[in-house]
Amino acid sequence: MKKFLVIAISLVAFSVVVSAQPRAVGLRAGNYGLDVSYENYAGEYDFLEFELGLDDAFNTNAFHFDGIYNIMIAQPDWTAYGRWGIYAGPGASVAVWTNEKDENLVYAGLLGNVGLEYFFDFPLQVSLSMRPRLMFGDGKIRKNGLFTLGLGVRYVF
């Protein structure tokens, strides 16, 4: 009975700590596609970012999944309202493209993320980020989409 009580209290404490971390969900649109974006803070400032997106917003023959660990570099006090943040971090990406022969090609690779974000006084966040990415697969390196710029708009909860 003691083990059950300790486990139950631990699970409740863990769920309270996890649910206390700020999260955000929204869209990131860029020069190379449209992503659905989810952020979850890991600690006070650093955050995990996950995105599922189409590499060409008007052509559904290519999609990707990105996972990034962003580290808050600075939080400048540029305005009296809201909060600014400058961040960067490493990540990984998996993508599927359909080539001219209707074959699905799977690529995996590494990416980086450098960005500037602004949190309004209400639950809205906007960000501008640049993502260098290097994708490998099918015996070659995928070169298009090497540097993507993106504007993100997310609801913070």
DSSP file (Angstrom, degrees, kcal/mol; ACC not computed):
  #  RESIDUE AA STRUCTURE BP1 BP2  ACC     N-H-->O    O-->H-N    N-H-->O    O-->H-N    TCO  KAPPA ALPHA  PHI   PSI    X-CA   Y-CA   Z-CA
    1    1 A M     >        0   0    0      0, 0.0     4,-2.3     0, 0.0     5,-0.2   0.000 360.0 360.0 360.0 -37.0    0.0    0.0    0.0
    2    2 A K  H  >  +     0   0    0      2,-0.2     4,-2.6     1,-0.2     5,-0.2   0.914 360.0  50.8 -63.7 -41.9    2.9    2.4    0.8
    3    3 A K  H  > S+     0   0    0      1,-0.2     4,-2.7     2,-0.2     5,-0.2   0.924 110.1  49.6 -60.9 -44.6    4.4    1.8   -2.7
    4    4 A F  H  > S+     0   0    0      1,-0.2     4,-2.7     2,-0.2    -1,-0.2   0.918 111.8  48.4 -60.4 -43.9    1.1    2.6   -4.3
    5    5 A L  H  X S+     0   0    0     -4,-2.3     4,-2.4     2,-0.2     5,-0.2   0.905 112.4  48.2 -64.4 -42.8    0.7    5.8   -2.3
    6    6 A V  H  X S+     0   0    0     -4,-2.6     4,-2.3     2,-0.2    -2,-0.2   0.916 113.8  47.2 -64.1 -43.3    4.3    6.9   -3.1
    7    7 A I  H  X S+     0   0    0     -4,-2.7     4,-2.6    -5,-0.2    -2,-0.2   0.922 112.6  49.2 -64.6 -43.9    3.7    6.2   -6.8
    8    8 A A  H  X S+     0   0    0     -4,-2.7     4,-2.2    -5,-0.2    -2,-0.2   0.919 112.8  46.6 -62.9 -43.8    0.4    8.0   -6.9
    9    9 A I  H  X S+     0   0    0     -4,-2.4     4,-2.6     2,-0.2    -1,-0.2   0.899 112.5  51.3 -65.1 -40.2    1.8   11.1   -5.1
   10   10 A S  H  X S+     0   0    0     -4,-2.3     4,-2.7    -5,-0.2    -2,-0.2   0.918 110.2  48.6 -63.1 -43.6    4.8   11.0   -7.5
   11   11 A L  H  X S+     0   0    0     -4,-2.6     4,-2.4     2,-0.2    -2,-0.2   0.901 112.3  48.2 -64.3 -41.0    2.5   10.9  -10.6
   12   12 A V  H  X S+     0   0    0     -4,-2.2     4,-2.0     2,-0.2    -2,-0.2   0.929 113.3  47.7 -64.7 -44.4    0.3   13.7   -9.3
   13   13 A A  H  X S+     0   0    0     -4,-2.6     4,-2.2     1,-0.2    -2,-0.2   0.912 112.2  50.0 -62.7 -42.2    3.4   15.9   -8.5
   14   14 A F  H  X S+     0   0    0     -4,-2.7     4,-2.7     1,-0.2     5,-0.2   0.917 110.2  49.5 -62.2 -43.9    4.9   15.1  -11.9
   15   15 A S  H  X S+     0   0    0     -4,-2.4     4,-2.3     1,-0.2    -1,-0.2   0.855 110.4  51.0 -66.4 -33.5    1.6   16.0  -13.7
   16   16 A V  H  X S+     0   0    0     -4,-2.0     4,-1.1     2,-0.2    -1,-0.2   0.921 112.7  45.8 -67.4 -43.1    1.5   19.3  -11.8
   17   17 A V  H  < S+     0   0    0     -4,-2.2     4,-0.5     2,-0.2     3,-0.3   0.925 115.3  46.5 -65.3 -44.8    5.1   20.2  -12.7
   18   18 A V  H >< S+     0   0    0     -4,-2.7     3,-1.1     1,-0.2    -2,-0.2   0.911 112.9  48.7 -65.6 -42.4    4.6   19.2  -16.4
   19   19 A S  H 3< S+     0   0    0     -4,-2.3    -1,-0.2     1,-0.2    -2,-0.2   0.698 102.2  64.6 -73.3 -16.0    1.3   21.1  -16.7
   20   20 A A  T 3< S+     0   0    0     -4,-1.1    -1,-0.2    -3,-0.3    -2,-0.2   0.642  80.6  97.9 -79.0 -13.9    2.8   24.2  -15.1
   21   21 A Q  S <  S-     0   0    0     -3,-1.1    23,-0.1    -4,-0.5    21,-0.0  -0.585  84.3-112.2 -76.1 132.2    5.2   24.6  -18.0
   22   22 A P        -     0   0    0      0, 0.0    19,-2.4     0, 0.0     2,-0.3  -0.313  37.2-170.2 -63.0 146.4    4.0   27.2  -20.6
   23   23 A R  E     -A   40   0A   0     17,-0.2   134,-2.9    -4,-0.1     2,-0.3  -0.921   8.3-164.5-133.9 159.7    3.1   25.8  -24.0
   24   24 A A  E     -AB  39 156A   0     15,-2.1    15,-3.0    -2,-0.3     2,-0.4  -0.996   2.7-171.4-146.2 145.3    2.2   27.4  -27.3
   25   25 A V  E     +AB  38 155A   0    130,-2.1   130,-3.3    -2,-0.3     2,-0.3  -0.997  32.4  98.4-137.2 141.6    0.5   26.2  -30.5
   26   26 A G  E     -AB  37 154A   0     11,-2.4    11,-3.0    -2,-0.4     2,-0.3  -0.916  60.1 -55.2 177.9-151.5    0.2   27.9  -33.9
   27   27 A L  E     -AB  36 153A   0    126,-2.2   126,-2.7    -2,-0.3     2,-0.4  -0.896  23.8-160.7-123.3 149.6    1.6   28.2  -37.4
   28   28 A R  E     -AB  35 152A   0      7,-2.2     7,-2.6    -2,-0.3     2,-0.4  -0.974  14.6-172.9-128.5 117.1    5.0   29.0  -38.9
   29   29 A A  E     +AB  34 151A   0    122,-2.5   122,-3.3    -2,-0.4     2,-0.2  -0.900  15.5 155.8-111.5 138.4    4.9   30.2  -42.5
   30   30 A G  E >   -AB  33 150A   0      3,-2.6     3,-0.9    -2,-0.4   120,-0.2  -0.784  57.6 -76.1-146.8-170.8    8.1   30.6  -44.4
   31   31 A N  T 3  S+     0   0    0    118,-1.7   119,-0.1    -2,-0.2     3,-0.1   0.512 126.6  39.5 -72.4  -3.1    9.8   30.8  -47.8
   32   32 A Y  T 3  S-     0   0    0    117,-0.4     2,-0.3     1,-0.3    -1,-0.2   0.331 121.6 -54.8-130.5   7.4    9.7   27.0  -48.0
   33   33 A G  E <   -A   30   0A   0     -3,-0.9    -3,-2.6    23,-0.2     2,-0.4  -0.971  56.3 -68.3 153.5-166.8    6.3   26.0  -46.7
   34   34 A L  E     -AC  29  54A   0     20,-1.4    20,-2.4    -2,-0.3     2,-0.3  -0.993  39.2-169.8-131.2 130.9    3.8   26.0  -43.9
   35   35 A D  E     -AC  28  53A   0     -7,-2.6    -7,-2.2    -2,-0.4     2,-0.5  -0.908  24.1-135.6-122.8 147.7    4.1   24.3  -40.5
   36   36 A V  E     -AC  27  52A   0     16,-2.9    16,-2.0    -2,-0.3     2,-0.4  -0.917  38.2-156.8 -93.6 127.1    1.9   23.5  -37.6
   37   37 A S  E     -AC  26  51A   0    -11,-3.0   -11,-2.4    -2,-0.5     2,-0.4  -0.862  20.6-177.2-118.7 141.1    4.0   24.4  -34.5
   38   38 A Y  E     -AC  25  50A   0     12,-2.5    12,-2.9    -2,-0.4     2,-0.4  -0.998   6.7-170.7-134.3 130.6    4.0   23.3  -30.9
   39   39 A E  E     -AC  24  49A   0    -15,-3.0   -15,-2.1    -2,-0.4     2,-0.4  -0.949   5.7-177.9-121.3 143.0    6.3   24.6  -28.2
   40   40 A N  E     -AC  23  48A   0      8,-2.3     8,-3.0    -2,-0.4   -17,-0.2  -0.969  27.4-125.5-139.5 122.9    6.8   23.4  -24.6
   41   41 A Y  E     - C   0  47A   0    -19,-2.4     2,-0.6    -2,-0.4     6,-0.3  -0.460  14.4-160.7 -72.4 136.3    9.1   25.1  -22.2
   42   42 A A  S    S-     0   0    0      4,-2.5     4,-0.4    -2,-0.2     3,-0.3  -0.842  70.0 -23.3-115.4  87.9   11.7   22.8  -20.6
   43   43 A G  S    S-     0   0    0     -2,-0.6    -2,-0.0     1,-0.2     0, 0.0  -0.682 109.6 -44.1 101.0-162.7   12.7   24.8  -17.5
   44   44 A E  S    S-     0   0    0     -2,-0.2    -1,-0.2     1,-0.1    -3,-0.1   0.883 130.7  -0.3 -76.4 -38.5   12.4   28.5  -17.1
   45   45 A Y  S    S+     0   0    0     -3,-0.3    -2,-0.1    27,-0.1    -1,-0.1   0.721 106.8  85.8-123.6 -36.0   13.7   29.8  -20.5
   46   46 A D        -     0   0    0     -4,-0.4    -4,-2.5    25,-0.1     2,-0.3  -0.359  56.5-171.4 -73.0 152.0   14.6   26.9  -22.8
   47   47 A F  E     -CD  41  70A   0     23,-2.0    23,-3.0    -6,-0.3     2,-0.4  -0.994  24.1-128.1-147.7 152.9   12.0   25.2  -24.9
   48   48 A L  E     -CD  40  69A   0     -8,-3.0    -8,-2.3    -2,-0.3     2,-0.4  -0.803  24.6-161.7 -95.7 138.7   11.3   22.3  -27.2
   49   49 A E  E     -CD  39  68A   0     19,-2.7    19,-2.6    -2,-0.4     2,-0.4  -0.989   7.3-174.9-127.2 128.4    9.7   23.0  -30.5
   50   50 A F  E     -CD  38  67A   0    -12,-2.9   -12,-2.5    -2,-0.4     2,-0.4  -0.976   6.2-177.8-122.9 135.2    8.0   20.4  -32.7
   51   51 A E  E     -CD  37  66A   0     15,-2.2    15,-2.7    -2,-0.4     2,-0.5  -0.997  16.4-169.5-138.4 137.8    6.7   21.2  -36.2
   52   52 A L  E     +CD  36  65A   0    -16,-2.0   -16,-2.9    -2,-0.4     2,-0.3  -0.995  33.5 153.5-120.8 123.9    4.9   19.2  -38.8
   53   53 A G  E     -CD  35  64A   0     11,-2.3    11,-2.4    -2,-0.5     2,-0.5  -0.947  47.5-109.0-151.7 167.2    4.7   20.9  -42.2
   54   54 A L  E     -CD  34  63A   0    -20,-2.4   -20,-1.4    -2,-0.3     9,-0.3  -0.838  23.5-145.2 -95.2 133.4    4.4   20.9  -45.9
   55   55 A D  E    S+     0   0A   0      7,-1.8     2,-0.4    -2,-0.5     8,-0.1   0.758  97.3  29.9 -73.3 -23.0    7.6   21.8  -47.7
   56   56 A D  E >  S- D   0  59A   0      6,-0.6     3,-2.1     3,-0.6    -1,-0.3  -0.927  78.8-150.7-134.7 110.4    5.5   23.5  -50.4
   57   57 A A  T 3  S+     0   0    0     -2,-0.4     3,-0.1     1,-0.3    -1,-0.1   0.710  97.0  41.4 -57.8 -23.3    2.3   24.9  -49.0
   58   58 A F  T 3  S+     0   0    0      1,-0.2     2,-0.4    -3,-0.1    -1,-0.3   0.412 112.0  58.2-104.2   0.7    0.5   24.5  -52.4
   59   59 A N  E X   -D   56   0A   0     -3,-2.1    -3,-0.6     3,-0.1     3,-0.5  -0.959  63.4-163.4-134.6 114.3    1.9   21.1  -53.3
   60   60 A T  E 3   +     0   0A   0     -2,-0.4    -3,-0.1     1,-0.2     3,-0.0   0.086  64.2 100.2 -89.7  26.1    1.4   18.2  -50.9
   61   61 A N  E 3  S+     0   0A   0     -5,-0.1    37,-1.7     1,-0.1     2,-0.3   0.355  81.7  47.3 -92.4   8.9    4.0   15.9  -52.3
   62   62 A A  E <   + E   0  97A   0     -3,-0.5    -7,-1.8    35,-0.2    -6,-0.6  -0.967  60.3 163.2-149.5 130.5    6.5   16.8  -49.5
   63   63 A F  E     -DE  54  96A   0     33,-2.1    33,-2.6    -2,-0.3     2,-0.3  -0.955  11.2-166.5-141.5 163.6    6.2   17.0  -45.7
   64   64 A H  E     -DE  53  95A   0    -11,-2.4   -11,-2.3    -2,-0.3     2,-0.4  -0.958  15.6-144.4-146.2 162.0    8.6   17.0  -42.8
   65   65 A F  E     -DE  52  94A   0     29,-2.6    29,-2.2    -2,-0.3     2,-0.4  -0.996  21.7-169.7-129.3 125.7    8.7   16.7  -39.0
   66   66 A D  E     -DE  51  93A   0    -15,-2.7   -15,-2.2    -2,-0.4     2,-0.4  -0.907  10.1-170.8-116.8 143.5   11.2   18.8  -37.0
   67   67 A G  E     +DE  50  92A   0     25,-2.4    25,-2.4    -2,-0.4     2,-0.4  -0.990  14.9 177.4-131.2 125.3   12.2   18.6  -33.4
   68   68 A I  E     -DE  49  91A   0    -19,-2.6   -19,-2.7    -2,-0.4     2,-0.7  -0.979  26.6-149.2-133.6 138.8   14.4   21.4  -31.9
   69   69 A Y  E     -D   48   0A   0     21,-2.6     2,-0.4    -2,-0.4   -21,-0.2  -0.924  26.5-161.9-104.0 107.8   15.8   22.2  -28.5
   70   70 A N  E     -D   47   0A   0    -23,-3.0   -23,-2.0    -2,-0.7     2,-0.5  -0.748   6.4-155.6 -96.9 136.0   16.0   26.0  -28.3
   71   71 A I  E     -F   88   0A   0     17,-3.3    17,-1.8    -2,-0.4     2,-0.5  -0.938  21.0-124.9-110.8 125.2   18.2   27.8  -25.7
   72   72 A M  E     -F   87   0A   0     -2,-0.5    15,-0.3    15,-0.2     3,-0.1  -0.576  28.6-179.9 -71.7 119.5   17.2   31.3  -24.7
   73   73 A I  E     -     0   0A   0     13,-2.9     2,-0.3    -2,-0.5    14,-0.2   0.879  62.2  -7.8 -87.7 -44.4   20.3   33.4  -25.3
   74   74 A A  E     -F   86   0A   0     12,-1.7    12,-2.9     2,-0.0    -1,-0.3  -0.992  43.4-155.1-153.3 153.8   19.0   36.8  -24.2
   75   75 A Q        -     0   0    0     -2,-0.3    10,-0.2    10,-0.2     9,-0.0  -0.709  28.1-161.9-129.3  80.2   15.8   38.6  -23.1
   76   76 A P        -     0   0    0      0, 0.0     2,-1.1     0, 0.0     8,-0.7  -0.258  19.9-131.1 -65.9 150.1   16.3   42.2  -24.0
   77   77 A D        +     0   0    0      1,-0.2     6,-0.0     6,-0.1     3,-0.0  -0.619  52.5 143.5 -99.9  71.8   14.1   44.9  -22.3
   78   78 A W        +     0   0    0     -2,-1.1     2,-0.3     1,-0.1    -1,-0.2   0.732  62.3  33.2 -86.1 -24.1   13.2   46.8  -25.5
   79   79 A T        -     0   0    0     -3,-0.3     5,-0.1     3,-0.1    -1,-0.1  -0.920  69.5-130.0-133.2 157.7    9.6   47.6  -24.6
   80   80 A A  S    S+     0   0    0     -2,-0.3     2,-0.3     3,-0.1    -1,-0.1   0.767  96.8  49.1 -75.1 -25.7    7.7   48.4  -21.5
   81   81 A Y  S    S+     0   0    0     -3,-0.0    -2,-0.1     2,-0.0    -3,-0.0  -0.839 104.6   7.7-115.0 152.0    5.0   45.9  -22.4
   82   82 A G  S    S-     0   0    0     -2,-0.3     2,-0.3     1,-0.1    38,-0.2  -0.172  81.1 -88.4  75.5-172.0    5.4   42.3  -23.4
   83   83 A R  E     - G   0 119A   0     36,-2.1    36,-3.1    -5,-0.1     2,-0.2  -0.989  27.2-152.0-146.0 130.6    8.6   40.2  -23.5
   84   84 A W  E     - G   0 118A   0     -8,-0.7     2,-0.3    -2,-0.3    34,-0.2  -0.659  13.8-174.4 -97.2 155.0   11.4   39.7  -26.1
   85   85 A G  E     - G   0 117A   0     32,-2.0    32,-2.9    -2,-0.2     2,-0.5  -0.976  16.7-159.7-151.9 140.1   13.6   36.7  -26.5
   86   86 A I  E     +FG  74 116A   0    -12,-2.9   -13,-2.9    -2,-0.3   -12,-1.7  -0.985  29.0 169.3-116.9 127.0   16.5   35.7  -28.7
   87   87 A Y  E     +FG  72 115A   0     28,-2.3    28,-2.6    -2,-0.5     2,-0.3  -0.889  18.2 179.9-137.9 163.2   17.1   32.0  -29.0
   88   88 A A  E     +FG  71 114A   0    -17,-1.8   -17,-3.3    -2,-0.3    26,-0.2  -0.973  14.1 152.8-156.8 155.5   19.1   29.3  -30.9
   89   89 A G  E     - G   0 113A   0     24,-2.0    24,-1.7    -2,-0.3   -19,-0.2  -0.969  36.3-100.5-177.7 163.9   19.3   25.6  -30.8
   90   90 A P  E     + G   0 112A   0      0, 0.0   -21,-2.6     0, 0.0     2,-0.3  -0.533  40.1 163.3 -91.6 160.7   20.0   22.3  -32.5
   91   91 A G  E     -EG  68 111A   0     20,-2.2    20,-1.9   -23,-0.2     2,-0.3  -0.946  29.0-119.5-160.6-178.2   17.5   19.9  -33.9
   92   92 A A  E     -EG  67 110A   0    -25,-2.4   -25,-2.4    -2,-0.3     2,-0.3  -0.939  20.8-162.4-132.8 155.0   16.7   16.9  -36.1
   93   93 A S  E     -EG  66 109A   0     16,-2.3    16,-2.4    -2,-0.3     2,-0.4  -0.993   9.9-166.2-141.6 145.2   14.4   16.6  -39.1
   94   94 A V  E     +EG  65 108A   0    -29,-2.2   -29,-2.6    -2,-0.3     2,-0.3  -0.999  19.6 179.1-128.0 133.9   12.7   13.7  -41.0
   95   95 A A  E     -EG  64 107A   0     12,-3.0    12,-2.9    -2,-0.4     2,-0.4  -0.963  20.0-154.1-138.1 152.3   11.1   14.4  -44.4
   96   96 A V  E     -EG  63 106A   0    -33,-2.6   -33,-2.1    -2,-0.3     2,-0.4  -0.996  16.5-178.2-126.7 126.9    9.4   12.5  -47.2
   97   97 A W  E     -EG  62 105A   0      8,-2.6     8,-3.6    -2,-0.4     2,-0.6  -0.925  21.3-140.1-121.0 147.7    9.4   13.8  -50.8
   98   98 A T  E     - G   0 104A   0    -37,-1.7     6,-0.2    -2,-0.4   -37,-0.1  -0.946  25.7-152.4-105.2 122.6    7.7   12.3  -53.8
   99   99 A N    >   -     0   0    0      4,-2.4     3,-1.7    -2,-0.6    -1,-0.0  -0.109  36.3 -83.2 -85.9-172.9    9.9   12.5  -56.9
  100  100 A E  T 3  S+     0   0    0      1,-0.3    -1,-0.1     2,-0.1    -2,-0.0   0.740 128.5  55.4 -64.0 -24.5    9.0   12.7  -60.6
  101  101 A K  T 3  S-     0   0    0      2,-0.1    -1,-0.3     0, 0.0     3,-0.1   0.248 119.1-108.6 -92.8  12.5    8.6    8.9  -60.8
  102  102 A D  S <  S+     0   0    0     -3,-1.7     2,-0.4     1,-0.2    -2,-0.1   0.797  72.9 143.3  62.2  31.9    6.0    8.9  -57.9
  103  103 A E        -     0   0    0      2,-0.0    -4,-2.4     0, 0.0     2,-0.5  -0.853  50.9-128.1 -99.4 136.2    8.5    7.3  -55.5
  104  104 A N  E     -G   98   0A   0     -2,-0.4     2,-0.5    -6,-0.2    -6,-0.2  -0.737  23.8-163.9 -84.0 126.1    8.6    8.3  -51.9
  105  105 A L  E     -G   97   0A   0     -8,-3.6    -8,-2.6    -2,-0.5     2,-0.5  -0.937   5.6-150.4-112.2 131.3   12.1    9.3  -50.8
  106  106 A V  E     -G   96   0A   0     -2,-0.5     2,-0.4   -10,-0.2    32,-0.3  -0.880  15.5-176.8-105.2 129.2   12.8    9.6  -47.1
  107  107 A Y  E     -G   95   0A   0    -12,-2.9   -12,-3.0    -2,-0.5     2,-0.3  -0.929   5.6-171.6-121.8 147.3   15.5   12.0  -45.9
  108  108 A A  E     +GH  94 136A   0     28,-2.7    28,-3.2    -2,-0.4     2,-0.3  -0.972  20.8 138.9-133.5 151.2   16.8   12.6  -42.4
  109  109 A G  E     -GH  93 135A   0    -16,-2.4   -16,-2.3    -2,-0.3     2,-0.3  -0.968  43.6 -84.4-170.6-174.4   19.1   15.4  -41.2
  110  110 A L  E     -GH  92 134A   0     24,-1.6    24,-2.8    -2,-0.3     2,-0.3  -0.801  35.5-178.3-109.8 150.5   20.2   18.0  -38.8
  111  111 A L  E     -GH  91 133A   0    -20,-1.9   -20,-2.2    -2,-0.3     2,-0.3  -0.966  14.3-148.3-143.9 162.2   19.0   21.5  -38.4
  112  112 A G  E     -G   90   0A   0     20,-2.5     2,-0.4    -2,-0.3   -44,-0.0  -0.832  10.1-152.0-123.1 165.4   19.7   24.6  -36.4
  113  113 A N  E     +G   89   0A   0    -24,-1.7   -24,-2.0    -2,-0.3     2,-0.4  -0.986  13.6 176.0-144.1 129.3   17.4   27.4  -35.4
  114  114 A V  E     +GI  88 130A   0     16,-2.1    16,-2.8    -2,-0.4     2,-0.3  -0.998  24.4 154.4-131.7 128.0   18.1   31.0  -34.6
  115  115 A G  E     -GI  87 129A   0    -28,-2.6   -28,-2.3    -2,-0.4     2,-0.4  -0.958  40.2-137.9-154.2 168.9   15.2   33.3  -33.8
  116  116 A L  E     -GI  86 128A   0     12,-2.4    12,-2.6    -2,-0.3     2,-0.3  -0.996  28.9-175.3-127.8 131.3   13.7   36.4  -32.2
  117  117 A E  E     -GI  85 127A   0    -32,-2.9   -32,-2.0    -2,-0.4     2,-0.4  -0.911  14.1-157.9-130.7 157.8   10.3   36.2  -30.5
  118  118 A Y  E     -GI  84 126A   0      8,-2.8     8,-2.2    -2,-0.3     2,-0.6  -0.989   5.2-157.2-136.7 126.1    7.9   38.6  -28.8
  119  119 A F  E     -GI  83 125A   0    -36,-3.1   -36,-2.1    -2,-0.4     6,-0.2  -0.905  16.7-145.5-100.6 122.6    5.3   37.7  -26.2
  120  120 A F        -     0   0    0      4,-2.6     4,-0.2    -2,-0.6   -38,-0.0  -0.251  30.0-104.0 -74.5 172.0    2.4   40.1  -26.0
  121  121 A D  S    S+     0   0    0      2,-0.1    -1,-0.1   -39,-0.1    -2,-0.0   0.639 111.3  57.1 -73.1 -13.9    0.7   40.9  -22.7
  122  122 A F  S    S-     0   0    0      2,-0.1     2,-3.0     0, 0.0    -2,-0.3  -0.687 118.9 -76.1-107.8 168.9   -2.1   38.7  -23.8
  123  123 A P  S    S+     0   0    0      0, 0.0    33,-1.1     0, 0.0     2,-0.4  -0.253  92.7 109.3 -73.3  65.1   -1.6   35.0  -24.9
  124  124 A L  E     - J   0 155A   0     -2,-3.0    -4,-2.6    31,-0.2     2,-0.4  -1.000  42.3-172.1-138.3 138.5    0.0   35.6  -28.3
  125  125 A Q  E     -IJ 119 154A   0     29,-2.5    29,-2.8    -2,-0.4     2,-0.4  -0.990   1.7-169.5-129.1 136.5    3.5   35.1  -29.4
  126  126 A V  E     -IJ 118 153A   0     -8,-2.2    -8,-2.8    -2,-0.4     2,-0.3  -0.952  11.3-179.1-121.3 148.1    5.1   36.0  -32.7
  127  127 A S  E     -IJ 117 152A   0     25,-2.2    25,-2.8    -2,-0.4     2,-0.4  -0.988  21.7-156.0-145.7 153.4    8.6   34.9  -33.9
  128  128 A L  E     +IJ 116 151A   0    -12,-2.6   -12,-2.4    -2,-0.3     2,-0.3  -0.996  29.4 171.0-127.8 123.4   10.9   35.3  -36.8
  129  129 A S  E     -IJ 115 150A   0     21,-2.5    21,-2.6    -2,-0.4     2,-0.4  -0.952  28.3-147.3-139.1 155.0   13.5   32.5  -37.3
  130  130 A M  E     -IJ 114 149A   0    -16,-2.8   -16,-2.1    -2,-0.3    19,-0.2  -0.975  15.8-165.3-119.5 135.3   16.1   31.2  -39.7
  131  131 A R  E     - J   0 148A   0     17,-2.8    17,-1.7    -2,-0.4     2,-0.3  -0.874   6.0-163.7-127.4  98.9   16.7   27.5  -40.0
  132  132 A P  E     - J   0 147A   0      0, 0.0   -20,-2.5     0, 0.0     2,-0.4  -0.641  21.9-175.5 -74.4 139.1   19.7   26.1  -41.7
  133  133 A R  E     -H  111   0A   0     13,-2.7     2,-0.5    -2,-0.3   -22,-0.2  -0.997  23.3-164.0-142.6 142.0   19.1   22.4  -42.5
  134  134 A L  E     -H  110   0A   0    -24,-2.8   -24,-1.6    -2,-0.4     2,-0.4  -0.970  16.6-170.0-128.1 113.7   21.2   19.5  -43.9
  135  135 A M  E     -HK 109 142A   0      7,-0.8     7,-2.3    -2,-0.5     2,-0.4  -0.879   2.6-167.5-112.9 135.6   19.2   16.5  -45.1
  136  136 A F  E     +HK 108 141A   0    -28,-3.2   -28,-2.7    -2,-0.4     2,-0.2  -0.938  27.6 113.3-121.2 141.7   20.6   13.2  -46.2
  137  137 A G  E >   + K   0 140A   0      3,-2.2     3,-2.0    -2,-0.4   -30,-0.1  -0.822  56.4  37.7 167.8 158.0   18.9   10.3  -48.0
  138  138 A D  T 3  S-     0   0    0    -32,-0.3     3,-0.1     1,-0.3   -31,-0.1   0.794 126.2 -62.8  56.4  30.6   18.8    8.2  -51.2
  139  139 A G  T 3  S+     0   0    0      1,-0.2     2,-0.3     0, 0.0    -1,-0.3   0.636 120.1  76.1  73.7  14.1   22.6    8.5  -51.4
  140  140 A K  E <  S-K  137   0A   0     -3,-2.0    -3,-2.2     0, 0.0     2,-0.5  -0.913  80.3-103.6-146.9 174.2   22.6   12.3  -51.8
  141  141 A I  E     -K  136   0A   0     -2,-0.3     2,-0.5    -5,-0.2    -5,-0.2  -0.892  31.3-129.8-104.0 129.4   22.2   15.5  -49.9
  142  142 A R  E     -K  135   0A   0     -7,-2.3    -7,-0.8    -2,-0.5   -35,-0.0  -0.686  27.9-179.8 -78.8 121.3   18.9   17.4  -50.3
  143  143 A K    >   +     0   0    0     -2,-0.5     3,-1.1    -9,-0.1     2,-0.2   0.778  49.9  85.3-100.8 -30.3   19.9   21.0  -51.2
  144  144 A N  T 3  S+     0   0    0      1,-0.2  -112,-0.0     2,-0.1    -2,-0.0  -0.525  93.2  30.1 -76.1 144.8   16.6   22.9  -51.6
  145  145 A G  T 3  S+     0   0    0     -2,-0.2    -1,-0.2     2,-0.2     3,-0.2   0.654  76.4 139.6  82.9  17.4   15.3   24.3  -48.4
  146  146 A L  S <  S+     0   0    0     -3,-1.1   -13,-2.7     1,-0.2     2,-0.5   0.909  74.9  25.3 -62.4 -43.3   18.8   24.6  -47.0
  147  147 A F  E    S- J   0 132A   0    -15,-0.2     2,-0.5   -17,-0.0    -1,-0.2  -0.974  77.3-175.8-122.5 117.9   18.0   27.9  -45.3
  148  148 A T  E     - J   0 131A   0    -17,-1.7   -17,-2.8    -2,-0.5     2,-0.4  -0.939  11.7-157.3-115.5 135.6   14.4   28.7  -44.4
  149  149 A L  E     - J   0 130A   0     -2,-0.5  -118,-1.7   -19,-0.2  -117,-0.4  -0.882  20.9-176.3-103.2 140.3   13.1   31.9  -43.0
  150  150 A G  E     -BJ  30 129A   0    -21,-2.6   -21,-2.5    -2,-0.4     2,-0.5  -0.996  26.4-150.2-144.8 146.7    9.8   31.7  -41.1
  151  151 A L  E     -BJ  29 128A   0   -122,-3.3  -122,-2.5    -2,-0.4     2,-0.4  -0.966  24.6-162.5-111.3 121.1    7.3   33.9  -39.3
  152  152 A G  E     -BJ  28 127A   0    -25,-2.8   -25,-2.2    -2,-0.5     2,-0.4  -0.842  13.7-173.6-109.1 142.2    5.5   32.1  -36.5
  153  153 A V  E     +BJ  27 126A   0   -126,-2.7  -126,-2.2    -2,-0.4     2,-0.3  -0.988  18.6 174.1-130.7 121.7    2.3   33.1  -34.8
  154  154 A R  E     -BJ  26 125A   0    -29,-2.8   -29,-2.5    -2,-0.4     2,-0.5  -0.963  32.2-130.4-135.2 146.4    1.3   31.0  -31.7
  155  155 A Y  E     -BJ  25 124A   0   -130,-3.3  -130,-2.1    -2,-0.3     2,-0.5  -0.832  29.1-143.9 -90.5 127.3   -1.3   31.0  -29.0
  156  156 A V  E      B   24   0A   0    -33,-1.1  -132,-0.3    -2,-0.5  -130,-0.0  -0.801 360.0 360.0 -97.9 130.2    0.3   30.6  -25.6
  157  157 A F              0   0    0   -134,-2.9  -133,-0.2    -2,-0.5    -1,-0.1   0.329 360.0 360.0-137.4 360.0   -1.5   28.6  -22.9
